[in-house]
Amino acid sequence: MKECPACIAVDLGASSGRVIAGDLVDERLRLREVSRFANTFAKDSASGNLCWPIETIEEEIHRGIEQAAALTPIASVGVDSWGVDYLLLDAGLRRVGNAVCYRDNRTQGRIERVTKQMPAEEIYRRTGIQFQPFNTIYQLAAMAAQAPQQLSQARHLLMIPDYLHYRLSGMLSNEYTDATTTQLLNLKGEWDADLFAAAGLSRILMKPPVEAGTVLGPLRMEGSTAKVVAPGTHDTASAVAGTPLETGTEAFLSSGTWSLMGMESTVPYFSEQARQMNFSNEGSFGRRFRVLKNIMGLWLLQRLSQEFQASIAATLSAASEAAPWRSDVNPDDGRFLNPASMKDTIRSYCRDTRQPEPESLGEFARCALESLALSYRATKEQLETLCGQRLTRVRIVGGGSQNSLLNQFCANACQLPVSAGPVEASALGNICVQMIAMGEIAGLNEARALIRHSFAIQEFLPQEQVPDQVWKQFQQFAATGKQEDIR
């Protein structure tokens, strides 16, 4: 296989962004991090909303692409990011409002209001998407109630990567994988006017979704001959494309601020049972489905580290030395979404559930990690129920795949072998889809074989089992979680 010019992945996360160059050298994939920058939301002084610094993100992307171009010829550029958040443009293609963050509290109570317009059962039957308070449909419902003047000006809604692709290429598009996170796209891959109406909108603001791997146009940078390619613009879609899955009985777990756990499928699972379990059927490369659940992820650990003013390494070290199974929480309880204090919220949860309150850094961190592992087990068992077969392995990718303690807890809780890595799965998937679009890789199976050949994978085997009483208690916690109000 010949060496090719580099494909550039702009991989945006909730805490940082990366510009990464990928190419083929000696029949192996090579990644080079060109730049990395901090990313965080902050309160906008005018609106009071939590917003993303979109201008700063755009400046950092341009800087990173320029740095990449100084290192290597560029074939293409593609952006992936977290889902559900968006920007509005008016008829003159001017921005309307800010890029409001999904952690903003404007969506409180919006699920209940939307489901009065269209029952939850019908929304799920149409979309197969799990109910999360921050889904785009509920953000738009909040805008319809709180900022109707902005919606009246809007003519285009672009998800965060779509907007950045527009700024890079001049082309307006809505890419399929991120479009599915809105809960406004039906399972046929079409925007649903009735869902827009249920959110309080009188028109559809998006274009028909383009496929992951679509060449959008030339990169609008002086002297460049590169193309802008829409990868799987939802970062989890890119991460799953970059996961070296080998069989249909393996689960993926994209581990970071959020944990996205599920399986890849050619058909959606949108039965009433799937709805009760709150599974999502998000889009994947090649019009596959990611049958998955959102789990709060390492957000709890990140917040605890900040509050204790300890590094992640120190936090994990303390957790490894703490007593096991002292107290546990349901990470997906709504109170953990963005509390003023994660420590106080965990203490309160433990008081409410008559458990010992954590006191030390190690006890808090152990509680967070063991609770995540229990969530992984619950999701694994529900996946097996849905697909009617046993899962044989969990493949953990993303930054959290470096967390050996959590990886081992996952193997123990799920009683399955765990394969951890590669770390930069979302950038890898982004780059591989670009390479497929540019004709450098034949397809997804070849891409995954290249990933297995190119990157080290760490293996974890179960060492012990979760105590029965701990598992039963966690199941009770999960049964009274945040989704109870929409069932």
Secondary structure, DSSP 8 states (H G I E B T S, - for coil): -----EEEEEEE-SSEEEEEEEEEETTEEEEEEEEEEE---EE-TTT--EE--HHHHHHHHHHHHHHHHHHS-EEEEEEEB-SS-EEEE-TTS-EES--B-TTSGGGTTHHHHHHHHS-HHHHHHHH-----TTSHHHHHHHHHHH-HHHHHH--EEEEHHHHHHHHHHS----BHHHHGGGT-B-TTS-B-HHHHHHTT-SS--S---B-TTEEEEE--STT---EEEE---BHHHHHHHTS---STTEEEEEESSSEEEEEEESS---SHHHHHHT-EEEE-GGG-EEEEEEE-TTHHHHHHHHHHT--HHHHHHHHHHS-TTS----TTSGGGSS-S-HHHHHHHHHHHTT-----SHHHHHHHHHHHHHHHHHHHHHHHHHHHTS---EEEEESGGGG-HHHHHHHHHHHTS-EEE--TTHHHHHHHHHHHHHTTSS--HHHHHHHHHHHS--EEE---S---HHHHHHHHHHHHTSTTGGG-
